Amino acid sequence: MIDLRSDTVSLPTPAMKQAMVDAPLGDDVYGDDPTVNRLEAMIAERLGKQAAMLASSGTQANLCALLAHCGRGDEYLAGDMAHIYRWEAGGGAVFGSIQPQPLPMLADGLVDPAAIGPAVKPDDPHYARSRLLCLENTKDGMVQSIDRMNEALAVGRAHGLATHLDGARMWNAIVALGVRPDAFCAGFDTVSMCLSKGLGAPMGSLLVGPADLIAEARRWRKMAGGGLRQAGMIAAAGMYALDHHVERLADDHANAQQLAEGLAQLDRVEILAQNTNMVFVNIADAPADLDDRLEQAGVRTGWTHTNGVANTRLVTHLGVSETDIATVVAAVAQTCGIKPAIR
């Protein structure tokens, strides 16, 4: 099955599984797991930060960051379509009584720098206290350069805000830009990143930042049920992914571009965007059971249908090869009864 629903469906390779089996283990709640300790030290060094913490998921890593930065009655500023604000179940509000302040996002996924200053609250008991600015890169696969991020970060710092990067797919951005990880993350106090998306690990995310903030985040991780015991098996997968699966993200980007170009040759197909490993596509007059038909053809997708137009996001990853792309294009053409367009 060629599964294009998300890069979260990527599976560990045999070599990664073997690394998990061979990992030395201990109790990470006691700080005794040597493999977890190695992973945390490794990622802190690569990102140029003091310390790191392994979390169960990106949602948990972001939540612990919010709780470490902000207290009750504080607020964080984030894009109105940012994952940390919109798709993480309001954890900051539920766990920490932290108020979100959504801000408009620009076409490349950056929080509008011009909107940051006016949104920062004055020192007045009528208002929540503005504490933290959150950015996301990549956003819907879109990459913001370091200079672009710095435009927003400079405004945040000028208003005394701490900074956090939701870097769930930041390795895609780093590979696309061809920059060093520490340079990419230099402007942020804390950074979260996922191991379980395009990198192929079965679970896990990391939160990286100053030692005191990471120590505070560990307390919240324990409260949130994230104190894992022999977590070295997960850490070993993460180390293998960081050592072997980062540079190959360029293959996912190339495959996504090939997929977009192939689908664009089909009549009734509109490519809305191709950003790193994501292709956003519409198909007019598509069958209502398109998902089922494609699955029968060996391609797993997730389409929404509005006024006769099917829409989806197709995501390439470790489990999608270059040869799979032609299979996907042919399956879409056959199931939708579409012929190549005359352009």
URPETA-V576396 format. One record per residue. N is the residue number from 1. RES is the residue in one letter. PSI is psi in radians with two decimals (* if undefined). OMEGA is omega in degrees with one decimal (NA if undefined). Layout:
n:N res:RES psi:PSI omega:OMEGA
n:N res:RES psi:PSI omega:OMEGA
This chain:
n:1 res:M psi:2.25 omega:175.1
n:2 res:I psi:1.88 omega:-172.7
n:3 res:D psi:1.97 omega:-177.0
n:4 res:L psi:0.21 omega:-176.2
n:5 res:R psi:-0.64 omega:-178.4
n:6 res:S psi:2.81 omega:171.6
n:7 res:D psi:-0.07 omega:174.1
n:8 res:T psi:-0.25 omega:-179.4
n:9 res:V psi:-0.03 omega:179.0
n:10 res:S psi:2.55 omega:-173.9
n:11 res:L psi:2.64 omega:176.3
n:12 res:P psi:2.48 omega:175.5
n:13 res:T psi:2.85 omega:176.3
n:14 res:P psi:-0.68 omega:-180.0
n:15 res:A psi:-0.65 omega:177.3
n:16 res:M psi:-0.73 omega:177.8
n:17 res:K psi:-0.69 omega:179.3
n:18 res:Q psi:-0.67 omega:176.3
n:19 res:A psi:-0.64 omega:177.6
n:20 res:M psi:-0.74 omega:179.9
n:21 res:V psi:-0.66 omega:-174.3
n:22 res:D psi:-0.08 omega:-172.0
n:23 res:A psi:2.29 omega:169.4
n:24 res:P psi:2.44 omega:-173.0
n:25 res:L psi:2.76 omega:173.1
n:26 res:G psi:-2.97 omega:179.6
n:27 res:D psi:1.90 omega:-173.9
n:28 res:D psi:-0.44 omega:177.2
n:29 res:V psi:-0.59 omega:174.7
n:30 res:Y psi:-0.07 omega:-175.5
n:31 res:G psi:0.35 omega:-171.2
n:32 res:D psi:0.02 omega:-177.6
n:33 res:D psi:1.95 omega:-174.5
n:34 res:P psi:-0.52 omega:-178.8
n:35 res:T psi:-0.70 omega:174.5
n:36 res:V psi:-0.78 omega:-179.5
n:37 res:N psi:-0.68 omega:178.6
n:38 res:R psi:-0.79 omega:-180.0
n:39 res:L psi:-0.81 omega:-177.6
n:40 res:E psi:-0.71 omega:177.9
n:41 res:A psi:-0.68 omega:-178.3
n:42 res:M psi:-0.81 omega:-176.2
n:43 res:I psi:-0.59 omega:176.3
n:44 res:A psi:-0.74 omega:179.0
n:45 res:E psi:-0.75 omega:-177.5
n:46 res:R psi:-0.58 omega:-178.8
n:47 res:L psi:0.01 omega:177.1
n:48 res:G psi:0.55 omega:180.0
n:49 res:K psi:2.98 omega:-175.3
n:50 res:Q psi:-0.64 omega:-170.5
n:51 res:A psi:2.90 omega:180.0
n:52 res:A psi:2.77 omega:179.5
n:53 res:M psi:2.26 omega:174.3
n:54 res:L psi:2.25 omega:177.4
n:55 res:A psi:2.85 omega:-178.2
n:56 res:S psi:-0.59 omega:-173.4
n:57 res:S psi:2.96 omega:175.1
n:58 res:G psi:-0.65 omega:177.4
n:59 res:T psi:-0.75 omega:179.7
n:60 res:Q psi:-0.68 omega:179.0
n:61 res:A psi:-0.78 omega:177.8
n:62 res:N psi:-0.72 omega:179.0
n:63 res:L psi:-0.81 omega:-180.0
n:64 res:C psi:-0.57 omega:176.0
n:65 res:A psi:-0.82 omega:178.4
n:66 res:L psi:-0.78 omega:-176.1
n:67 res:L psi:-0.53 omega:178.2
n:68 res:A psi:-0.60 omega:-178.6
n:69 res:H psi:-0.60 omega:-166.8
n:70 res:C psi:2.59 omega:173.0
n:71 res:G psi:-3.14 omega:178.3
n:72 res:R psi:2.33 omega:-179.7
n:73 res:G psi:-0.04 omega:174.1
n:74 res:D psi:3.00 omega:176.3
n:75 res:E psi:2.70 omega:171.4
n:76 res:Y psi:2.58 omega:178.7
n:77 res:L psi:2.30 omega:-179.4
n:78 res:A psi:2.84 omega:178.5
n:79 res:G psi:2.59 omega:-177.0
n:80 res:D psi:-0.23 omega:173.5
n:81 res:M psi:0.34 omega:-179.7
n:82 res:A psi:2.53 omega:-179.1
n:83 res:H psi:-0.73 omega:-175.5
n:84 res:I psi:-0.45 omega:178.9
n:85 res:Y psi:-0.75 omega:-165.7
n:86 res:R psi:-0.54 omega:-169.0
n:87 res:W psi:0.41 omega:178.8
n:88 res:E psi:0.60 omega:166.6
n:89 res:A psi:0.36 omega:178.0
n:90 res:G psi:0.56 omega:-173.6
n:91 res:G psi:-0.67 omega:179.9
n:92 res:G psi:-0.68 omega:178.3
n:93 res:A psi:-0.71 omega:-176.5
n:94 res:V psi:-0.84 omega:-175.7
n:95 res:F psi:-0.68 omega:-168.2
n:96 res:G psi:0.07 omega:-175.6
n:97 res:S psi:0.73 omega:179.7
n:98 res:I psi:2.26 omega:-176.2
n:99 res:Q psi:2.26 omega:172.4
n:100 res:P psi:2.48 omega:172.9
n:101 res:Q psi:1.68 omega:-178.8
n:102 res:P psi:2.48 omega:-179.8
n:103 res:L psi:2.65 omega:178.5
n:104 res:P psi:2.56 omega:179.0
n:105 res:M psi:2.53 omega:178.8
n:106 res:L psi:3.09 omega:-172.7
n:107 res:A psi:-0.47 omega:-179.5
n:108 res:D psi:0.14 omega:178.4
n:109 res:G psi:-0.01 omega:178.7
n:110 res:L psi:2.43 omega:169.9
n:111 res:V psi:2.31 omega:-178.4
n:112 res:D psi:1.97 omega:-179.0
n:113 res:P psi:-0.57 omega:-178.7
n:114 res:A psi:-0.33 omega:-178.2
n:115 res:A psi:-0.21 omega:-173.9
n:116 res:I psi:-0.94 omega:-176.5
n:117 res:G psi:-0.89 omega:180.0
n:118 res:P psi:-0.38 omega:-178.7
n:119 res:A psi:-0.31 omega:179.6
n:120 res:V psi:2.23 omega:-174.6
n:121 res:K psi:2.53 omega:174.3
n:122 res:P psi:2.84 omega:178.2
n:123 res:D psi:1.52 omega:-172.2
n:124 res:D psi:2.34 omega:-177.1
n:125 res:P psi:-0.16 omega:176.8
n:126 res:H psi:-0.30 omega:-169.2
n:127 res:Y psi:2.71 omega:165.7
n:128 res:A psi:2.74 omega:179.5
n:129 res:R psi:2.09 omega:-179.9
n:130 res:S psi:2.11 omega:-173.7
n:131 res:R psi:-0.61 omega:-163.4
n:132 res:L psi:2.39 omega:172.6
n:133 res:L psi:2.21 omega:-179.2
n:134 res:C psi:2.24 omega:172.1
n:135 res:L psi:2.89 omega:-179.7
n:136 res:E psi:2.26 omega:-178.2
n:137 res:N psi:2.03 omega:4.5
n:138 res:T psi:2.80 omega:175.0
n:139 res:K psi:2.04 omega:-173.7
n:140 res:D psi:0.63 omega:179.9
n:141 res:G psi:-0.15 omega:-178.3
n:142 res:M psi:2.43 omega:-178.1
n:143 res:V psi:2.28 omega:169.4
n:144 res:Q psi:2.33 omega:178.6
n:145 res:S psi:2.92 omega:176.0
n:146 res:I psi:-0.73 omega:178.7
n:147 res:D psi:-0.69 omega:179.3
n:148 res:R psi:-0.78 omega:178.1
n:149 res:M psi:-0.67 omega:-177.9
n:150 res:N psi:-0.45 omega:176.8
n:151 res:E psi:-0.76 omega:178.7
n:152 res:A psi:-0.69 omega:-177.8
n:153 res:L psi:-0.65 omega:-179.9
n:154 res:A psi:-0.69 omega:178.5
n:155 res:V psi:-0.76 omega:178.9
n:156 res:G psi:-0.80 omega:179.7
n:157 res:R psi:-0.65 omega:178.9
n:158 res:A psi:-0.42 omega:179.3
n:159 res:H psi:0.26 omega:173.5
n:160 res:G psi:0.33 omega:-178.1
n:161 res:L psi:2.46 omega:165.2
n:162 res:A psi:2.89 omega:-174.4
n:163 res:T psi:2.45 omega:178.5
n:164 res:H psi:2.41 omega:175.0
n:165 res:L psi:2.09 omega:166.8
n:166 res:D psi:1.66 omega:-176.9
n:167 res:G psi:0.73 omega:-178.8
n:168 res:A psi:-0.77 omega:178.2
n:169 res:R psi:0.63 omega:-176.5
n:170 res:M psi:-0.45 omega:179.7
n:171 res:W psi:-0.54 omega:174.0
n:172 res:N psi:-0.71 omega:178.5
n:173 res:A psi:-0.75 omega:-178.8
n:174 res:I psi:-0.75 omega:178.8
n:175 res:V psi:-0.75 omega:-179.5
n:176 res:A psi:-0.65 omega:-178.6
n:177 res:L psi:-0.37 omega:-177.1
n:178 res:G psi:0.70 omega:-177.8
n:179 res:V psi:2.88 omega:176.8
n:180 res:R psi:2.51 omega:178.8
n:181 res:P psi:-0.68 omega:-178.8
n:182 res:D psi:-0.59 omega:176.2
n:183 res:A psi:-0.69 omega:-179.5
n:184 res:F psi:-0.63 omega:-174.2
n:185 res:C psi:0.04 omega:-169.8
n:186 res:A psi:-0.58 omega:-174.5
n:187 res:G psi:-0.04 omega:-172.6
n:188 res:F psi:2.49 omega:172.6
n:189 res:D psi:-0.83 omega:178.8
n:190 res:T psi:2.67 omega:-179.5
n:191 res:V psi:2.33 omega:170.1
n:192 res:S psi:2.58 omega:178.8
n:193 res:M psi:2.57 omega:-177.1
n:194 res:C psi:2.51 omega:172.5
n:195 res:L psi:-0.24 omega:-167.1
n:196 res:S psi:0.24 omega:177.0
n:197 res:K psi:-2.04 omega:-176.9
n:198 res:G psi:-0.29 omega:-178.3
n:199 res:L psi:-0.27 omega:169.2
n:200 res:G psi:0.02 omega:177.0
n:201 res:A psi:2.66 omega:-176.0
n:202 res:P psi:-0.41 omega:177.6
n:203 res:M psi:2.99 omega:169.8
n:204 res:G psi:2.51 omega:172.1
n:205 res:S psi:2.91 omega:-179.3
n:206 res:L psi:2.47 omega:171.7
n:207 res:L psi:2.24 omega:-173.2
n:208 res:V psi:2.49 omega:179.5
n:209 res:G psi:-2.81 omega:178.4
n:210 res:P psi:2.61 omega:-175.0
n:211 res:A psi:-0.69 omega:-177.4
n:212 res:D psi:-0.67 omega:178.2
n:213 res:L psi:-0.67 omega:178.9
n:214 res:I psi:-0.64 omega:175.8
n:215 res:A psi:-0.73 omega:176.6
n:216 res:E psi:-0.69 omega:179.2
n:217 res:A psi:-0.59 omega:179.1
n:218 res:R psi:-0.63 omega:177.8
n:219 res:R psi:-0.76 omega:179.2
n:220 res:W psi:-0.61 omega:177.1
n:221 res:R psi:-0.73 omega:178.3
n:222 res:K psi:-0.78 omega:179.6
n:223 res:M psi:-0.60 omega:-179.0
n:224 res:A psi:0.15 omega:177.0
n:225 res:G psi:0.35 omega:-176.9
n:226 res:G psi:0.20 omega:176.9
n:227 res:G psi:1.67 omega:-177.4
n:228 res:L psi:2.72 omega:-177.4
n:229 res:R psi:-1.69 omega:-177.7
n:230 res:Q psi:1.16 omega:-174.9
n:231 res:A psi:-0.01 omega:-179.8
n:232 res:G psi:-0.48 omega:177.5
n:233 res:M psi:-0.66 omega:176.5
n:234 res:I psi:-0.72 omega:179.8
n:235 res:A psi:-0.65 omega:179.1
n:236 res:A psi:-0.69 omega:176.2
n:237 res:A psi:-0.71 omega:179.3
n:238 res:G psi:-0.73 omega:178.2
n:239 res:M psi:-0.73 omega:178.5
n:240 res:Y psi:-0.74 omega:-179.8
n:241 res:A psi:-0.78 omega:-178.4
n:242 res:L psi:-0.52 omega:-179.4
n:243 res:D psi:-0.44 omega:-170.6
n:244 res:H psi:-0.30 omega:-170.5
n:245 res:H psi:0.11 omega:180.0
n:246 res:V psi:-0.96 omega:-176.3
n:247 res:E psi:-0.54 omega:-178.8
n:248 res:R psi:-0.11 omega:174.0
n:249 res:L psi:-0.45 omega:175.1
n:250 res:A psi:-0.56 omega:176.6
n:251 res:D psi:-0.70 omega:178.3
n:252 res:D psi:-0.70 omega:178.7
n:253 res:H psi:-0.74 omega:178.8
n:254 res:A psi:-0.69 omega:179.0
n:255 res:N psi:-0.66 omega:177.4
n:256 res:A psi:-0.70 omega:178.0
n:257 res:Q psi:-0.73 omega:178.3
n:258 res:Q psi:-0.68 omega:178.5
n:259 res:L psi:-0.78 omega:178.7
n:260 res:A psi:-0.75 omega:-179.2
n:261 res:E psi:-0.67 omega:179.2
n:262 res:G psi:-0.80 omega:179.8
n:263 res:L psi:-0.56 omega:-179.1
n:264 res:A psi:-0.32 omega:179.0
n:265 res:Q psi:-0.04 omega:-178.6
n:266 res:L psi:2.41 omega:177.0
n:267 res:D psi:2.56 omega:178.3
n:268 res:R psi:0.04 omega:178.6
n:269 res:V psi:2.28 omega:178.0
n:270 res:E psi:2.12 omega:175.2
n:271 res:I psi:1.98 omega:-179.5
n:272 res:L psi:-0.66 omega:179.6
n:273 res:A psi:2.66 omega:168.2
n:274 res:Q psi:1.92 omega:-177.1
n:275 res:N psi:2.07 omega:-176.2
n:276 res:T psi:-1.93 omega:-175.2
n:277 res:N psi:0.34 omega:-177.1
n:278 res:M psi:2.42 omega:175.7
n:279 res:V psi:2.16 omega:178.3
n:280 res:F psi:2.20 omega:-168.1
n:281 res:V psi:2.52 omega:170.9
n:282 res:N psi:2.54 omega:171.6
n:283 res:I psi:2.12 omega:178.1
n:284 res:A psi:2.53 omega:177.0
n:285 res:D psi:0.68 omega:178.5
n:286 res:A psi:2.59 omega:177.5
n:287 res:P psi:2.54 omega:-177.7
n:288 res:A psi:-0.48 omega:179.9
n:289 res:D psi:0.63 omega:-176.0
n:290 res:L psi:-0.72 omega:178.8
n:291 res:D psi:-0.82 omega:-178.2
n:292 res:D psi:-0.72 omega:-179.3
n:293 res:R psi:-0.74 omega:179.1
n:294 res:L psi:-0.63 omega:178.4
n:295 res:E psi:-0.67 omega:176.1
n:296 res:Q psi:-0.46 omega:177.7
n:297 res:A psi:0.04 omega:176.5
n:298 res:G psi:0.30 omega:-178.8
n:299 res:V psi:2.14 omega:-178.5
n:300 res:R psi:2.19 omega:-176.9
n:301 res:T psi:-3.14 omega:176.9
n:302 res:G psi:1.75 omega:-174.4
n:303 res:W psi:2.54 omega:166.9
n:304 res:T psi:2.60 omega:-174.8
n:305 res:H psi:2.18 omega:179.1
n:306 res:T psi:2.08 omega:177.0
n:307 res:N psi:0.76 omega:175.8
n:308 res:G psi:0.02 omega:179.7
n:309 res:V psi:2.23 omega:176.3
n:310 res:A psi:2.40 omega:-177.1
n:311 res:N psi:2.47 omega:175.9
n:312 res:T psi:2.99 omega:169.3
n:313 res:R psi:2.14 omega:177.2
n:314 res:L psi:2.27 omega:-172.2
n:315 res:V psi:2.15 omega:175.7
n:316 res:T psi:2.71 omega:-174.6
n:317 res:H psi:-2.98 omega:-176.6
n:318 res:L psi:-0.53 omega:-176.6
n:319 res:G psi:0.14 omega:-179.5
n:320 res:V psi:2.11 omega:-177.2
n:321 res:S psi:2.95 omega:178.0
n:322 res:E psi:-0.66 omega:-179.5
n:323 res:T psi:-0.40 omega:178.1
n:324 res:D psi:-0.46 omega:-173.5
n:325 res:I psi:-0.79 omega:178.7
n:326 res:A psi:-0.62 omega:177.8
n:327 res:T psi:-0.72 omega:-179.6
n:328 res:V psi:-0.80 omega:-179.6
n:329 res:V psi:-0.76 omega:179.6
n:330 res:A psi:-0.67 omega:-179.8
n:331 res:A psi:-0.71 omega:178.0
n:332 res:V psi:-0.78 omega:-179.5
n:333 res:A psi:-0.75 omega:-176.9
n:334 res:Q psi:-0.80 omega:-175.7
n:335 res:T psi:-0.49 omega:-180.0
n:336 res:C psi:-0.02 omega:-177.9
n:337 res:G psi:0.71 omega:-176.3
n:338 res:I psi:2.41 omega:174.4
n:339 res:K psi:2.78 omega:175.9
n:340 res:P psi:2.43 omega:-177.8
n:341 res:A psi:2.66 omega:171.6
n:342 res:I psi:1.93 omega:-173.6
n:343 res:R psi:* omega:NA
